[in-house]
Amino acid sequence: MSDLIFPIPLSQYFQNAELERLKLARAAEIAYIKEKNELALKYKEDETEIEKSRFISMVNALGADTLRAMATAESDHNLSMLNALGLQSTLITDGTTPVNLLTTAHGLIGSVFKGSSRKRTSDVLDDVDGK
C-alpha cells in the first residue's frame, strides 16, 4: 500500500532531495566565486589604470632629458673620476664574467712594448729601468 502513495522508496526520495539541494548550493557558490573574481579583476584593472596614469604624469613632469641624465649620472661620474686620475687604460668588470688576462694584459700595457708585439722579459725590464 505504501507503494501506491510513494512510487519510489522514501529513502531514495530524501536522497534525491538532498542531491538537488547540494547541486543548488554548489551552483550558488560557483556564481558567488565568479562574481567575486570579476570584482577583484575590475578592482585590479582600475588600480593598474590609476598607477599607469600616475607614472605617465610623473614622467611628463620630470621630462625626458632629466630622466636620461638621472639614468646616466653614475656612469658619467665614474668616467669623469677616471679621467681626473689621468689613466690611459682601465679594465672595469662586474666580476661575474671571466677575463682572459693574457690578452687583456697585452692590450693594457701594449704601449710599453713600443711596436713589437713580443719582447723578452729582459728587454722589457731594460725598458723599464731605462737602459
C-alpha positions in Angstrom: 0.0 0.0 0.0 2.9 2.3 0.6 3.9 1.7 -2.9 0.8 3.5 -4.2 1.4 6.6 -2.2 5.2 6.8 -2.9 6.1 5.3 -6.3 9.8 5.4 -5.2 11.2 4.3 -1.8 11.1 7.1 0.8 14.9 6.9 1.4 15.5 7.4 -2.3 13.2 10.4 -2.3 15.2 12.0 0.5 18.5 11.2 -1.2 17.2 12.9 -4.4 16.1 15.9 -2.4 19.5 16.2 -0.7 21.3 15.8 -4.0 19.2 18.6 -5.6 19.9 20.8 -2.5 23.6 20.2 -2.9 23.5 21.0 -6.6 21.8 24.3 -5.9 24.2 25.1 -3.2 27.2 24.4 -5.4 25.7 26.4 -8.3 25.2 29.4 -5.9 28.7 29.0 -4.5 30.2 29.0 -8.1 28.1 32.1 -9.0 29.4 33.8 -5.9 33.0 32.9 -6.6 32.7 34.0 -10.2 31.2 37.4 -9.2 33.9 37.8 -6.5 36.7 37.1 -9.1 35.1 39.5 -11.6 35.0 42.2 -8.9 38.6 41.6 -8.0 39.7 41.7 -11.6 37.8 45.0 -12.1 39.5 46.4 -9.0 42.9 45.4 -10.3 42.2 46.9 -13.7 41.2 50.2 -12.1 44.2 50.1 -9.8 46.5 49.5 -12.8 45.0 52.3 -14.8 45.5 54.7 -11.9 49.1 53.6 -11.4 49.7 54.0 -15.2 48.3 57.5 -15.3 50.3 58.4 -12.2 53.6 57.1 -13.8 52.9 58.9 -17.0 52.3 62.2 -15.2 55.5 61.8 -13.2 57.5 61.1 -16.4 55.9 64.1 -18.1 56.6 66.3 -15.1 60.3 65.3 -15.0 60.9 65.3 -18.7 62.9 63.0 -20.9 66.2 64.9 -20.6 66.1 64.8 -16.8 65.4 61.1 -16.8 68.2 60.4 -19.3 70.6 62.5 -17.1 69.5 60.5 -14.0 70.0 57.2 -15.7 73.5 58.0 -17.0 74.7 60.0 -14.0 76.6 57.2 -12.3 78.5 56.2 -15.5 79.2 59.8 -16.3 80.5 60.4 -12.8 82.7 57.3 -13.0 84.1 58.4 -16.4 84.9 61.9 -15.0 86.6 60.4 -12.0 88.8 58.1 -14.2 89.7 61.0 -16.4 90.7 63.0 -13.4 93.1 60.3 -12.4 94.8 60.5 -15.8 94.6 56.8 -16.5 95.3 55.8 -20.1 93.6 52.5 -19.9 91.4 50.7 -17.4 89.7 47.4 -17.0 86.3 47.5 -15.3 84.4 44.3 -14.9 81.4 43.2 -12.8 83.3 40.2 -11.6 81.0 37.6 -12.9 82.5 37.1 -16.4 86.0 35.7 -16.7 88.7 37.8 -18.2 91.5 36.5 -20.4 94.4 38.0 -18.5 97.0 37.2 -21.2 95.3 39.1 -24.0 94.0 41.8 -21.6 97.3 42.5 -20.1 98.9 42.7 -23.5 96.2 45.2 -24.5 96.6 47.3 -21.3 100.3 47.5 -21.3 100.8 47.3 -25.1 102.2 50.8 -25.2 105.2 49.6 -23.1 106.3 47.3 -25.9 106.6 50.1 -28.5 105.8 48.5 -31.8 107.0 44.9 -31.1 104.2 42.5 -30.3 106.5 40.4 -28.2 109.7 41.1 -26.3 111.8 39.0 -24.0 111.4 39.7 -20.3 114.9 41.1 -20.1 114.1 43.6 -22.9 111.0 44.7 -21.0 112.9 45.1 -17.8 115.6 47.1 -19.6 112.9 49.4 -21.0 111.5 49.9 -17.5 114.9 50.5 -15.9 115.9 52.9 -18.7 118.9 51.0 -20.1 
